[in-house]
Amino acid sequence: MANRSYLYSADSMPDETEIPRGIRCISEHNWDIPLAHKLMVGRGTTVVPSMIWNPPIGIAADYAGGSALLLDLLDAVGKGLEGDAEFAECVARTTAHLEKQRAKYFVLETGEIVSMTDDDPVASVRHLASEDVPDAVARAEAAIAGRDDDWLTAVRADWRSHFASFYSDALYFSFPDN
Protein backbone atom coordinates (compact mmCIF):
# COMPACT_ATOMS: atom_id res chain seq x y z
CA MET A 1 0.00 0.00 0.00
CA ALA A 2 1.29 3.46 -0.91
CA ASN A 3 1.49 6.33 1.51
CA ARG A 4 -0.57 9.20 0.16
CA SER A 5 -1.42 12.83 0.61
CA TYR A 6 -5.18 13.44 0.61
CA LEU A 7 -6.90 16.64 -0.47
CA TYR A 8 -10.49 17.51 0.43
CA SER A 9 -12.77 20.50 0.24
CA ALA A 10 -15.00 21.52 3.14
CA ASP A 11 -17.43 24.24 4.13
CA SER A 12 -15.51 24.95 7.36
CA MET A 13 -12.07 24.26 8.78
CA PRO A 14 -11.42 21.34 11.12
CA ASP A 15 -11.07 22.29 14.77
CA GLU A 16 -10.23 20.50 18.02
CA THR A 17 -13.82 19.45 18.64
CA GLU A 18 -15.12 18.22 15.29
CA ILE A 19 -14.46 17.67 11.65
CA PRO A 20 -16.09 20.06 9.18
CA ARG A 21 -19.45 19.44 7.57
CA GLY A 22 -19.76 19.05 3.83
CA ILE A 23 -16.42 17.32 3.20
CA ARG A 24 -15.86 16.51 -0.48
CA CYS A 25 -13.06 14.38 -1.87
CA ILE A 26 -10.66 16.10 -4.25
CA SER A 27 -7.61 13.90 -4.83
CA GLU A 28 -4.93 11.65 -3.45
CA HIS A 29 -1.32 11.30 -4.54
CA ASN A 30 1.07 8.41 -3.85
CA TRP A 31 4.36 8.84 -1.98
CA ASP A 32 4.47 12.64 -2.01
CA ILE A 33 2.66 15.93 -1.63
CA PRO A 34 2.64 17.06 -5.26
CA LEU A 35 3.01 20.61 -6.50
CA ALA A 36 -0.73 20.74 -7.29
CA HIS A 37 -1.67 20.00 -3.66
CA LYS A 38 0.81 22.58 -2.38
CA LEU A 39 -0.63 25.23 -4.70
CA MET A 40 -4.21 24.42 -3.80
CA VAL A 41 -3.41 25.06 -0.12
CA GLY A 42 -1.32 28.10 -1.01
CA ARG A 43 -3.79 30.89 -0.23
CA GLY A 44 -4.63 31.58 3.41
CA THR A 45 -2.57 28.58 4.51
CA THR A 46 -3.04 27.47 8.11
CA VAL A 47 -2.19 24.34 10.11
CA VAL A 48 -5.32 22.65 11.48
CA PRO A 49 -6.20 19.47 13.37
CA SER A 50 -6.25 16.43 11.15
CA MET A 51 -9.63 14.96 10.24
CA ILE A 52 -8.02 11.49 10.15
CA TRP A 53 -5.15 11.41 12.68
CA ASN A 54 -4.71 12.82 16.18
CA PRO A 55 -1.93 15.42 15.86
CA PRO A 56 -2.47 18.83 14.22
CA ILE A 57 -1.04 17.76 10.86
CA GLY A 58 -3.70 19.05 8.48
CA ILE A 59 -3.39 22.16 6.35
CA ALA A 60 -6.41 24.26 5.38
CA ALA A 61 -6.58 27.12 2.91
CA ASP A 62 -8.88 29.22 0.75
CA TYR A 63 -10.49 27.08 -1.98
CA ALA A 64 -11.13 29.82 -4.55
CA GLY A 65 -7.63 31.27 -4.30
CA GLY A 66 -5.88 27.90 -4.42
CA SER A 67 -7.98 26.69 -7.36
CA ALA A 68 -7.30 29.86 -9.33
CA LEU A 69 -3.56 29.60 -8.70
CA LEU A 70 -3.43 25.97 -9.85
CA LEU A 71 -5.52 26.66 -12.96
CA ASP A 72 -3.34 29.66 -13.86
CA LEU A 73 -0.23 27.51 -13.59
CA LEU A 74 -1.81 24.73 -15.64
CA ASP A 75 -2.54 27.33 -18.30
CA ALA A 76 1.11 28.47 -18.29
CA VAL A 77 2.38 24.87 -18.40
CA GLY A 78 -0.03 24.09 -21.23
CA LYS A 79 1.44 26.83 -23.42
CA GLY A 80 4.38 24.50 -23.99
CA LEU A 81 2.32 21.33 -24.31
CA GLU A 82 -0.26 22.33 -26.93
CA GLY A 83 -0.10 19.00 -28.77
CA ASP A 84 -0.15 16.78 -25.68
CA ALA A 85 -3.62 15.21 -25.54
CA GLU A 86 -2.86 13.49 -22.22
CA PHE A 87 -2.00 16.81 -20.56
CA ALA A 88 -5.14 18.42 -22.03
CA GLU A 89 -7.25 15.57 -20.61
CA CYS A 90 -5.57 15.93 -17.21
CA VAL A 91 -6.37 19.67 -17.16
CA ALA A 92 -9.97 19.11 -18.26
CA ARG A 93 -10.53 16.38 -15.65
CA THR A 94 -8.93 18.46 -12.89
CA THR A 95 -10.87 21.60 -13.80
CA ALA A 96 -14.22 19.78 -13.91
CA HIS A 97 -13.58 18.02 -10.61
CA LEU A 98 -12.55 21.23 -8.85
CA GLU A 99 -15.70 22.94 -10.08
CA LYS A 100 -17.90 20.04 -8.97
CA GLN A 101 -16.32 19.73 -5.50
CA ARG A 102 -16.17 23.49 -4.80
CA ALA A 103 -16.37 24.58 -1.15
CA LYS A 104 -14.96 27.35 1.04
CA TYR A 105 -11.72 25.57 2.04
CA PHE A 106 -9.22 22.99 0.92
CA VAL A 107 -8.02 20.59 3.62
CA LEU A 108 -4.78 18.70 2.96
CA GLU A 109 -4.18 15.58 5.02
CA THR A 110 -0.45 14.92 5.30
CA GLY A 111 -0.24 12.16 7.93
CA GLU A 112 0.90 9.28 5.75
CA ILE A 113 3.56 11.39 4.05
CA VAL A 114 5.03 13.11 7.13
CA SER A 115 5.14 9.80 9.00
CA MET A 116 7.49 8.24 6.41
CA THR A 117 10.52 9.77 8.19
CA ASP A 118 11.68 9.81 11.80
CA ASP A 119 11.07 13.56 11.93
CA ASP A 120 8.42 15.05 14.21
CA PRO A 121 5.20 15.05 12.10
CA VAL A 122 3.88 18.26 13.69
CA ALA A 123 7.15 20.11 13.00
CA SER A 124 7.22 18.71 9.47
CA VAL A 125 3.73 20.08 8.76
CA ARG A 126 4.60 23.45 10.25
CA HIS A 127 7.63 23.58 7.91
CA LEU A 128 5.48 22.49 4.98
CA ALA A 129 2.94 25.25 5.69
CA SER A 130 5.48 27.99 6.44
CA GLU A 131 8.26 27.16 3.94
CA ASP A 132 7.44 24.56 1.27
CA VAL A 133 3.96 25.78 0.33
CA PRO A 134 4.93 29.49 0.19
CA ASP A 135 8.03 28.62 -1.86
CA ALA A 136 5.92 26.64 -4.35
CA VAL A 137 3.42 29.50 -4.57
CA ALA A 138 6.19 32.06 -5.18
CA ARG A 139 7.73 29.92 -7.93
CA ALA A 140 4.34 29.38 -9.57
CA GLU A 141 3.47 33.07 -9.42
CA ALA A 142 6.84 33.98 -10.96
CA ALA A 143 6.40 31.39 -13.72
CA ILE A 144 2.84 32.57 -14.47
CA ALA A 145 4.17 36.15 -14.74
CA GLY A 146 6.92 35.04 -17.14
CA ARG A 147 9.75 35.54 -14.62
CA ASP A 148 10.82 31.90 -14.07
CA ASP A 149 10.96 30.12 -17.42
CA ASP A 150 13.56 27.60 -16.23
CA TRP A 151 11.29 26.38 -13.42
CA LEU A 152 8.29 26.34 -15.75
CA THR A 153 10.26 24.25 -18.26
CA ALA A 154 11.21 21.76 -15.52
CA VAL A 155 7.59 21.51 -14.32
CA ARG A 156 6.39 21.05 -17.89
CA ALA A 157 8.91 18.24 -18.48
CA ASP A 158 7.64 16.33 -15.43
CA TRP A 159 4.01 17.44 -15.42
CA ARG A 160 2.62 14.00 -14.52
CA SER A 161 4.36 13.91 -11.14
CA HIS A 162 3.08 17.42 -10.36
CA PHE A 163 -0.50 17.30 -11.68
CA ALA A 164 -1.66 13.76 -12.55
CA SER A 165 -3.02 12.80 -9.13
CA PHE A 166 -6.03 10.54 -8.58
CA TYR A 167 -9.10 12.82 -8.62
CA SER A 168 -12.28 11.16 -7.41
CA ASP A 169 -15.49 11.55 -5.41
CA ALA A 170 -14.21 8.77 -3.10
CA LEU A 171 -10.69 8.50 -1.71
CA TYR A 172 -9.12 5.87 0.56
CA PHE A 173 -10.28 8.03 3.50
CA SER A 174 -13.73 9.35 2.65
CA PHE A 175 -16.44 10.97 4.75
CA PRO A 176 -19.63 9.66 3.13
CA ASP A 177 -22.18 10.72 5.76
CA ASN A 178 -20.78 14.16 6.26
VOLUMVEX-427592 format. One record per residue: residue in one letter; x, y, z of N, C-alpha, C, O in turn; residue number from 1. Coordinates in steps of 0.001 Angstrom, whole numbers, plus 524288, in hexadecimal, padded with zeros to 5 digits. Atoms other than C-alpha are relative to their C-alpha. Layout:
<nodes>
   rest   n_east   n_north    n_up   ca_east   ca_north   ca_up   c_east   c_north    c_up   o_east   o_north    o_up    nr
      A        X         Y       Z         X          Y       Z        X         Y       Z        X         Y       Z   NUM
...
</nodes>
This chain:
<nodes>
   rest   n_east   n_north    n_up   ca_east   ca_north   ca_up   c_east   c_north    c_up   o_east   o_north    o_up    nr
      M    80342     7FB60   80000     80000      80000   80000    80370     804E1   80000    80741     8052B   802E8     1
      A    7FD12     7FB19   80068     8050C      80D7F   7FC6F    7FE5C     803C4   80447    7F9D1     803E8   805DA     2
      N    80154     7FB97   7FCA9     805D3      818B7   805E8    7FE40     80465   7FC72    80078     8052F   7F841     3
      R    8025B     7FC0C   80360     7FDC3      823EC   800A3    7FF1D     80526   802DF    7FEA9     80555   807A8     4
      S    80231     7FB1E   7FE0B     7FA73      8321A   80261    7FA5F     8001C   7FE05    7F93D     7FE5A   7F9B1     5
      Y    80596     7FFCE   8013F     7EBBF      8347D   8025F    7FE3A     805A5   8000D    7FF7F     80891   803A7     6
      L    801FD     7FAB2   8004E     7E50F      840FE   7FE27    7FA0C     7FFDE   7FFC7    7F7BA     7FD03   7FCAF     7
      Y    805AF     7FFA0   7FFA0     7D705      84465   801AA    7FE61     805B2   7FF7D    8019C     8093E   7FFD2     8
      S    80243     7FACD   7FF65     7CE1E      85017   800F4    7FBF3     7FF91   8045B    7F9C0     7FB66   8054D     9
      A    803BA     7FFFC   7FBAA     7C568      8540E   80C41    7FDB8     80574   8009E    80003     80955   7FEF2    10
      D    802AA     7FB08   7FF2C     7BBED      85EAB   8101F    8020F     802F8   804BA    80108     807A3   80549    11
      S    7FD79     7FD83   7FB85     7C36B      86175   81CC0    80536     7FD49   800F1    8064F     7F92C   7FEB5    12
      M    7FAF4     8025B   7FEBD     7D0DA      85EC3   8224C    7FF5D     7FC26   80481    7FBFF     7FCE0   807DC    13
      P    80010     80376   7FB72     7D361      85358   82B73    801AE     80302   804DD    804D9     8069D   8048E    14
      D    7FE27     7FDC3   7FB16     7D4C5      85715   839B2    800AC     7FB95   803F2    7FFE7     7F704   802A7    15
      E    7FED2     803EE   7FC03     7D809      85016   84662    7FB49     7FCBC   8018C    7FBEF     7F872   8039F    16
      T    8049F     802C2   7FE26     7CA04      84BF7   848D5    7FD35     7FCC2   7FBDB    7FA9A     7F8F0   7FD2B    17
      E    802C8     802FC   803FC     7C4EC      8472E   83BBD    80247     800E9   7FA99    804F5     804C4   7F990    18
      I    7FE7A     7FF51   80573     7C787      84509   82D80    7FBF3     80378   7FD58    7F78C     803E9   7FF3A    19
      P    803BC     7FC91   802B0     7C129      84E5C   823DF    7FB66     7FCFF   7FDBA    7FB9C     7F83B   7FD1E    20
      R    80479     80234   802D6     7B40A      84BEE   81D8D    80105     800D8   7FA2C    80418     80434   7F8A0    21
      G    7FFA4     7FF47   805A7     7B2CF      84A6B   80EF8    80554     7FECD   7FDBE    80727     8019F   7FA4D    22
      I    7FADA     8016F   80213     7BFDB      843A8   80C7E    7FF50     7FD4B   7FABC    7FC2D     7F9B1   7FA30    23
      R    8001C     80242   80540     7C20B      8407E   7FE23    80583     7FE28   7FE9D    80958     800CD   7FFD0    24
      C    7FAEC     80211   8019B     7CCFF      83828   7F8AF    801F0     802DE   7FB23    7FF04     803BB   7F76B    25
      I    7FD92     7FD92   8048C     7D65D      83EE7   7EF67    803C1     7FC24   7FD7D    802B7     7FA35   7F936    26
      S    7FC3C     80391   80261     7E248      83651   7ED23    803A0     7FD9E   80406    803F5     7FF62   8087B    27
      E    7FBDC     80254   7FCE9     7ECC2      82D87   7F28B    804AA     7FF1B   7FC69    80419     7FE6A   7F7AF    28
      H    7FB32     80084   8030F     7FAD9      82C28   7EE45    803C0     7FC68   802EC    804B3     7FD2C   80792    29
      N    7FC8D     803D9   7FD92     8042B      820D5   7F0F4    80572     80226   80108    807C1     804C2   7FDB8    30
      W    7FA92     7FF4D   7FE54     81109      8228C   7F846    801EC     80597   8005C    8069D     80668   80106    31
      D    7FE25     7FA9B   80018     81173      83163   7F822    7FB69     803C0   800C6    7F6DA     80243   8006D    32
      I    803D1     7FBC2   8004B     80A66      83E35   7F9A6    8016D     802E8   7FB02    80548     805C7   7FAEF    33
      P    7FE7E     7FDCF   80512     80A53      842A0   7EB71    7FF6A     805F0   7FFD7    7FCD8     80846   8032A    34
      L    8005D     7FA63   800D1     80BC0      8507F   7E6A1    7FA51     801C7   7FFDD    7F904     805C8   8022F    35
      A    80589     7FE6D   80059     7FD2A      850FF   7E384    7FD91     80089   80568    7FAD4     8045B   8066C    36
      H    80233     7FFAD   7FAB7     7F976      84E1D   7F1B1    80238     804AD   802EE    7FF5F     80766   805AF    37
      K    7FD98     7FB83   7FD57     80326      85836   7F6B3    7FDA1     80520   7FE14    7FCA8     808A8   80132    38
      L    8024E     7FB31   80210     7FD8B      86292   7EDA4    7FA5B     800AC   801BE    7F8A6     80506   802E1    39
      M    80577     7FF85   7FE70     7EF8B      85F68   7F129    7FF6D     801A6   805B1    7FB6B     803E2   80721    40
      V    80038     7FE1D   7FA97     7F2AC      861E5   7FF89    80393     804B4   800B4    80572     805C0   80502    41
      G    7FC59     7FBA7   7FFED     7FAD4      86DC3   7FC12    7FDC5     8055A   80118    800BD     80922   80136    42
      R    80272     7FAF6   7FED5     7F132      878AB   7FF1F    7FD47     7FFAC   80548    7F9A9     7FC95   805F9    43
      G    80247     80026   7FAC5     7EDED      87B5D   80D55    8017C     7FB17   802F6    7FE62     7F90E   80605    44
      T    7FE18     804F0   7FDCA     7F5F7      86FA3   811A2    8002F     80028   805F6    80243     803D1   80848    45
      T    7FFCB     80075   7FA54     7F425      86B4A   81FB3    8002E     7FA44   8019B    7FDAE     7F6F7   7FF29    46
      V    7FFCD     8054D   7FDE1     7F776      85F17   82781    7FB1E     7FF25   80353    7F9A9     8027B   80677    47
      V    804DA     80145   7FD3C     7EB3B      85879   82CDB    8004B     7FA6C   8021B    803AA     7F766   8007C    48
      P    8003B     80573   7FE50     7E7CA      84C12   8343C    7FEB5     7FC79   7FB57    7FBC0     7FDEF   7F7D7    49
      S    80123     803CB   80418     7E79A      8402F   82B8D    7FA72     7FDF1   800A4    7F87D     7FD7A   80502    50
      M    80529     80276   7FFDB     7DA61      83A72   827FD    80083     7FA11   80074    7FCA8     7F757   8015E    51
      I    7FF0C     8059D   80025     7E0AB      82CE7   827A4    8035C     7FE37   8049C    8023A     7FA35   80704    52
      W    7FC3F     80178   7FBF6     7EBE2      82C94   83187    7FFA7     803BF   8049D    7FD36     807DF   80436    53
      N    80057     7FCD8   7FB42     7ED99      83215   83F37    80317     80511   7FFF2    800EC     80910   80182    54
      P    7FD15     7FB0F   7FF89     7F873      83C37   83DF7    7FE03     8042D   7FC32    7FB43     802F0   7F873    55
      P    80182     7FBC1   80395     7F656      8498B   83789    8037E     80002   7FB2E    80722     8031E   7FAC0    56
      I    7FCB5     80099   804AB     7FBED      84565   82A6D    7FCDD     800B2   7FAFE    7FE4B     7FE9F   7F6E5    57
      G    80304     7FE8D   804A0     7F18C      84A6F   82122    8016C     8058D   7FE69    80365     8089B   8018E    58
      I    7FF31     7FAAA   801ED     7F2C3      8568C   818CA    7FB04     801A0   7FD3A    7F91D     7FEE0   7F9C5    59
      A    804B6     7FDE4   80285     7E6F9      85EC3   81508    80160     8051C   7FD4B    80513     807CA   7FECB    60
      A    7FF0B     7FB39   802FD     7E64C      869F2   80B5E    7FB25     80176   7FCE8    7F769     7FE74   7FC8C    61
      D    80446     7FDED   80323     7DD4F      87221   802EF    7FF6A     7FCFA   7FAE0    8031A     7FC9C   7F7D0    62
      Y    80109     80328   804A9     7D708      869CC   7F840    80058     8033B   7FAFD    80313     801BB   7F753    63
      A    8002B     7FCE3   804D2     7D481      8747D   7EE3F    80576     801D2   7FE6E    806EB     80175   7F9DD    64
      G    7FAC3     7FE1C   80131     7E230      87A22   7EF34    803A7     7FBB3   7FE4D    806A1     7FC63   7FA97    65
      G    7FCA6     80462   8016F     7E905      86CFE   7EEBC    7FE99     7FDBA   7FAB9    8020F     7FC6D   7F7A6    66
      S    801B8     801F6   80519     7E0D8      86840   7E343    801CD     80398   7FB9E    803CC     801C9   7F7A2    67
      A    7FE74     7FC3B   8040D     7E37E      874A7   7DB90    805DC     7FFBE   7FEF6    8078C     7FFF1   7FA77    68
      L    7FA59     80057   800AB     7F21B      8739C   7DE01    8017D     7FB1E   7FCEA    8049B     7FB6A   7F943    69
      L    7FED3     804D2   802D5     7F295      86577   7D984    7FE68     80070   7FA47    80170     7FF0F   7F6CF    70
      L    801DB     7FFA5   8056B     7EA70      86827   7CD60    8034A     803D4   7FCCF    80438     802EB   7F82E    71
      D    7FC8A     7FC59   802BD     7F2F2      873E0   7C9D8    8052F     7FD66   7FEA2    80742     7FE31   7FA5E    72
      L    7FB20     802B3   80133     7FF1D      86B74   7CAEB    7FF32     7FBDD   7FBD4    8027C     7FB48   7F85E    73
      L    8011E     803E0   80413     7F8EF      86095   7C2EA    7FFA5     8029F   7FAA5    80168     80070   7F6BD    74
      D    8003E     7FD11   804E3     7F614      86AC5   7B881    8057D     80154   7FE08    806A1     800BB   7F966    75
      A    7FA9C     7FEA9   80182     80454      86F3A   7B88C    802FD     7FB27   7FE41    805D6     7FB56   7FA62    76
      V    7FD68     804E4   80179     8094B      86129   7B823    7FE07     7FE3B   7FAA9    80114     7FC7D   7F761    77
      G    80262     801BA   804E5     7FFE1      85E1F   7AD11    801D3     802EF   7FB37    8016F     800EF   7F6DC    78
      K    7FE11     7FD01   8047E     805A3      868CB   7A486    804B3     7FD71   7FD71    8060A     7FEC0   7F904    79
      G    7FBB9     802F0   8025B     8111E      85FB2   7A24E    7FE96     7FA67   7FEC4    801E4     7F760   7FD05    80
      L    801BD     80562   800EC     8090C      85350   7A10D    7FB16     7FFDF   7FC9C    7F7AF     7FC93   7FD6C    81
      E    804C0     7FF78   80321     7FEFF      8573D   796C9    7FE58     7FAF8   7FD4B    7F9AA     7FA06   7FCB5    82
      G    80167     804C4   802CC     7FF97      84A39   78FA1    7FF88     7FB31   80368    7FED7     7F6E4   80160    83
      D    80012     80473   7FC69     7FF67      8418F   79BAE    7FA65     7FEF5   801CA    7F867     80197   80549    84
      A    80571     80142   7FECE     7F1DC      83B6B   79C40    7FF66     7FE04   80597    7FB63     7FEFF   8080E    85
      E    80046     80205   7FAA8     7F4D8      834AD   7A934    8000C     80480   803F5    7FD2B     80462   807CE    86
      F    7FFF6     7FB76   7FC89     7F831      841A8   7AFAD    7FAC3     802E3   7FFAB    7F896     8046D   803AC    87
      A    80507     7FD51   800AC     7EBEC      847F4   7A9F5    7FBA8     7FD22   802E6    7F850     7FF9F   8054B    88
      E    803E6     8031D   7FD31     7E3AF      83CD0   7AF7A    800AC     8009F   805E3    7FCCE     80110   808B6    89
      C    7FEEE     7FF3C   7FA70     7EA3B      83E3D   7BCCB    7FDE0     80547   801CF    7FB68     8059B   805EC    90
      V    801E3     7FAC2   7FEA1     7E723      84CD2   7BCFC    7FA05     80020   7FFF7    7F7A3     8024C   80388    91
      A    805B7     80007   80057     7D90B      84AA5   7B8AB    7FD96     7FD0D   80491    7F9C9     7FEDD   806E3    92
      R    801F5     8032D   7FBAF     7D6DA      83FFF   7C2D9    800A8     802E4   80539    7FD17     802FA   80872    93
      T    7FEEF     7FD1E   7FB30     7DD22      8481A   7CDA7    7FC4F     804A7   80087    7FA01     8057B   804AB    94
      T    8035A     7FB5E   7FFF5     7D58B      85463   7CA13    7FA5A     7FE89   8013B    7F7DD     8010D   8047D    95
      A    80565     801AA   7FF1A     7C879      84D3F   7C9A7    7FF3F     7FE14   8059C    7FB45     7FF3C   8080D    96
      H    8007C     80210   7FAB4     7CAF9      84661   7D693    80035     80467   80408    7FD3B     80466   807CF    97
      L    7FFB1     7FB92   7FC61     7CEF7      852EA   7DD6D    7FAF8     8032E   7FFFC    7F93F     80507   80413    98
      E    804F2     7FD1C   8004B     7C2AF      8599C   7D8A2    7FBA2     7FCFE   802CA    7F87B     7FF4D   80597    99
      K    80418     8033D   7FDAB     7BA11      84E44   7DCF9    80081     7FFA7   805F3    7FC8F     7FF6D   808B1   100
      Q    7FF13     800CB   7FA68     7C043      84D16   7EA82    800EA     80527   802F4    802CF     80520   8075F   101
      R    7FF08     7FAC1   7FDCE     7C0D2      85BC4   7ED42    7FDC5     80089   8057E    7F974     7FEBF   806A0   102
      A    80197     7FECC   7FAA1     7C012      86008   7FB86    802EA     804ED   801A6    80539     80795   7FE5F   103
      K    7FD52     7FB56   7FE10     7C593      86AD6   80412    805CF     7FF0D   800E0    808FC     80294   8001A   104
      Y    7FA95     80134   7FE9D     7D23B      863DF   807F8    801F1     7FB07   7FD66    7FEEC     7F781   7FC24   105
      F    7FD45     804EB   80102     7DBFE      859CC   80397    801FC     7FE19   80540    8034D     8013F   808A3   106
      V    7FD84     80253   7FB69     7E0AE      85073   80E21    803A0     7FBB2   7FE07    801E3     7F7E2   7FBAA   107
      L    7FC03     803C4   80199     7ED54      8490C   80B90    80166     7FC9B   804AB    802F3     7FE90   808C7   108
      E    7FE81     803BE   7FBF3     7EFA9      83CDC   8139B    8055F     7FDCC   7FE9D    80617     7FB6F   7FA7D   109
      T    7FA7F     8012C   80104     7FE43      83A4D   814B5    80210     7FB53   80308    8068B     7F9C5   8023B   110
      G    7FE25     803D9   7FC37     7FF0F      82F80   81EFB    80338     7FB93   7FDD6    80750     7FA53   80006   111
      E    7FD13     8046F   80221     80382      8243B   81678    80543     801B7   7FDC2    8090A     7FEBE   7FDED   112
      I    7FB20     7FE1E   80258     80DEB      82C82   80FD3    803D8     801AA   8043C    80866     80021   80413   113
      V    7FC5E     7FE17   7FC03     813A3      83333   81BD7    801AC     7FBB3   803C1    80586     7FC59   8068F   114
      S    7FE73     8044A   7FC90     81418      8264A   82327    803F1     7FC53   7FD6D    805A2     7F88F   7FFE4   115
      M    7FC43     80364   802B9     81D40      82033   8190B    80599     800CC   801F5    808FF     7FD96   800D5   116
      T    7FAC9     7FF04   7FDE6     82914      8262C   81FFF    7FFC9     7FFB8   805F6    7FB99     7FF2C   80843   117
      D    7FFBA     7FFEE   7FA48     82D9E      82657   82E14    7FF3D     80574   8022F    7FF70     80633   806EE   118
      D    800C2     7FAA2   7FE41     82B3B      834FC   82E9E    7FAD5     80088   802EF    7F750     7FD50   80255   119
      D    804C7     7FECB   7FD2F     820E4      83AC9   83785    7FBD5     801A1   7FC04    7FC93     80581   7F944   120
      P    80404     7FEBB   803E7     81452      83ACC   82F41    7FDCC     80582   80091    7FCD5     8081F   7FCA5   121
      V    8022C     7FAC7   7FF27     80F25      84752   83578    803CC     80422   7FDFF    80230     807D2   7FB5D   122
      A    7FC0E     7FC4F   801E7     81BEA      84E90   832CA    8006E     7FFBF   7FA11    80120     803C2   7F781   123
      S    7FFBA     80093   805B6     81C35      84915   824FA    7FB8A     802EA   7FD56    7FC59     80566   7F94D   124
      V    8047D     7FD4A   80252     80E93      84E6D   82235    80086     805E4   800AB    7FF2B     808DE   7FD24   125
      R    7FF12     7FA61   7FF4F     811F6      85B9D   82807    803D6     801FF   7FBE3    80310     8062F   7F9A7   126
      H    7FC27     7FE7D   80401     81DCB      85C1A   81EEB    7FD71     80002   7FA9D    7FE44     80399   7F785   127
      L    802CA     8004F   804FC     81566      857D6   81375    7FC9F     804D9   7FF2A    7FCB0     8072E   7FAF6   128
      A    80394     7FB8E   8006E     80B7D      8629F   81639    802CE     80542   7FFE7    800F3     808F1   7FD6E   129
      S    7FD58     7FAE7   7FFA4     81564      86D5A   81925    80473     800B0   7FC1A    80615     80518   7FB16   130
      E    7FB96     7FFA3   803A3     82041      86A1A   80F67    7FECA     7FDA5   7FAA6    7FF08     8005A   7F6AE   131
      D    800AA     802C0   80500     81D13      85FF4   804F7    7FB72     80215   7FCC1    7FC07     8030B   7F814   132
      V    8048A     7FE0A   802E1     80F7B      864AF   8014E    800F8     80593   7FE13    80019     806A0   7F977   133
      P    7FEFB     7FAB4   80200     8133E      87335   800BB    80432     80028   7FBB9    803D4     8034B   7F819   134
      D    7FC05     80039   8041D     81F61      86FC9   7F8BD    7FDA4     7FE31   7FAD6    7FED2     80065   7F6BA   135
      A    8028D     801EC   804C0     81723      8680C   7EF03    7FC80     80435   7FDA4    7FC62     804E7   7F8E3   136
      V    8036C     7FBD3   801D8     80D5E      8733B   7EE24    80331     8044F   7FD67    801C2     80635   7F93A   137
      A    7FCAE     7FBDB   80238     81830      87D3A   7EBC5    80239     7FE62   7FAB9    8025C     80188   7F718   138
      R    7FDF1     801D7   80504     81E37      874E4   7E103    7FBBA     7FFE9   7FBDA    7FC9D     8017D   7F766   139
      A    80460     80035   803B2     810F4      872C0   7DAA1    7FE6E     80576   7FE3E    7FD91     80660   7F99A   140
      E    80176     7FAA3   8015F     80D8E      88132   7DB34    8040B     8026F   7FC57    802A5     80523   7F89F   141
      A    7FBE2     7FDEC   80368     81AB7      884C0   7D531    7FFA5     7FD92   7FA8F    80039     8004D   7F6A5   142
      A    80070     8029F   80516     818FD      87AA3   7CA69    7FB48     801F5   7FCF1    7FBA4     802DB   7F83B   143
      I    804C1     7FE03   80289     80B1D      87F3E   7C777    800F3     80573   7FDC9    7FEFC     806C9   7F99A   144
      A    7FED3     7FAA0   801AF     81047      88D32   7C669    80474     80043   7FC07    805F2     80482   7FA55   145
      G    7FBD4     80011   803E3     81B09      888DB   7BD0F    8055D     80138   8022E    808E5     802A6   7FF3E   146
      R    7FB03     7FEB7   7FD8D     82614      88AD1   7C6E0    8031B     7FB3B   801C5    8072F     7FBDA   8043E   147
      D    7FD1D     804B0   7FE6E     82A45      87CA1   7C909    7FF35     7FBB6   7FBE8    7FCD8     7F7A9   7FCF8   148
      D    800AD     803B1   80450     82AD3      875A6   7BBF1    802D9     7FADF   800EC    80106     7F6C9   7FF29   149
      D    7FD23     804D5   7FEFF     834FA      86BCC   7C098    7FCC4     7FC4F   80372    7FC71     7F7A2   80261   150
      W    80343     80335   7FC8F     82C1D      86708   7CB96    7FB41     7FE02   7FD05    7F9CD     7F974   7FD88   151
      L    80494     80186   8030D     82064      866E1   7C277    80169     7FB9D   7FC35    7FE5F     7F7F2   7FB89   152
      T    7FE39     80418   80391     82815      85EBA   7B8A8    800B3     7FAD7   802E7    7FF34     7F6BA   800E9   153
      A    7FF42     804BD   7FCE4     82BC9      85502   7C35F    7FAC1     7FDAA   801A1    7FA17     7F8E8   80171   154
      V    80532     801E2   7FE87     81DA4      85407   7C80E    7FD4D     7FD99   7FB42    7FADC     7F979   7FBAB   155
      R    8026A     801E7   804D5     818F6      8523D   7BA1D    8023B     7FA9F   7FE8C    7FF51     7F72A   7FCE8   156
      A    7FD7D     804EC   80172     822C9      8473E   7B7CD    7FE40     7FB76   80375    7FE63     7F6F5   801C7   157
      D    8018D     8040D   7FC4C     81DDB      83FCA   7C3BC    7FA68     800F6   801EB    7F93E     80021   80683   158
      W    80534     7FE5A   7FE6F     80FA6      8441F   7C3C2    7FCDD     7FBB7   802A8    7F9B0     7FCE2   80613   159
      R    80310     8043D   7FDB1     80A3A      836B3   7C746    800DC     7FF9B   805E9    7FD26     7FEE0   808E0   160
      S    7FEFA     80077   7FA5F     81107      83654   7D47F    7FDCE     804A7   8030C    7FCD4     80437   807BC   161
      H    80205     7FB53   7FD68     80C0B      8440E   7D78C    7FA0B     80069   7FFE5    7F7B4     8027B   8038D   162
      F    80593     7FEEC   800E1     7FE0C      84396   7D265    7FC89     7FB3E   7FF2C    7F7C7     7FBB6   7FFAD   163
      A    80333     80493   8015A     7F984      835BF   7CEFC    7FEC1     7FCAE   804C9    7FFF2     7F806   804E5   164
      S    801B4     802C9   7FB51     7F436      831FE   7DC59    7FAEC     7FD29   7FEE0    7F899     7FDDC   7FAB9   165
      F    804F1     802CA   80065     7E877      8292C   7DE7F    7FBAE     80399   801F7    7FB54     80497   806A8   166
      Y    8046E     7FCA2   7FEA7     7DC74      83218   7DE52    7FB18     7FCA6   80001    7F9F6     7F9F0   7FC33   167
      S    80493     8035A   7FF9C     7D00A      82B98   7E30F    7FC3F     80207   8042C    7FDBC     80512   80795   168
      D    803F0     7FEC8   7FC09     7C37D      82D1A   7EADC    800C4     7FCBA   804F2    7FE8F     7FDF1   8090A   169
      A    7FEEA     80363   7FB84     7C87E      82242   7F3E5    805D5     7FED9   8002A    80817     7FCF5   7FC5D   170
      L    7FA79     80114   7FF30     7D640      82130   7F94F    8007F     7FB97   803FF    7FC94     7F9C7   8061D   171
      Y    7FF27     80423   7FC24     7DC62      816EC   80231    7FD7D     80179   80535    7FAE2     7FE3F   807A4   172
      F    802CB     7FDED   7FB71     7D7DB      81F5A   80DAE    7FBBD     8039F   7FDF5    7FCE6     807DC   7FC00   173
      S    80468     7FCD8   801B6     7CA5A      82488   80A5B    7FC6F     8010C   804AD    7FCCD     7FE72   808B3   174
      F    803A2     7FE7A   7FBE0     7BFC7      82ADE   81291    7FA80     7FFF1   7FDB1    7F835     80415   7FCD7   175
      P    804D5     8006F   80303     7B34D      825BB   80C3A    7FB25     80243   80290    7F7A2     80407   7FFCC   176
      D    804C1     7FE25   7FD6C     7A95C      829DD   8167E    80086     80594   801E6    7FD75     80759   80527   177
      N    7FED4     7FAD6   7FDFD     7AED4      83751   81870    7FD2B     8041C   7FCEA    7FDAE     808C1   7FE0C   178
</nodes>
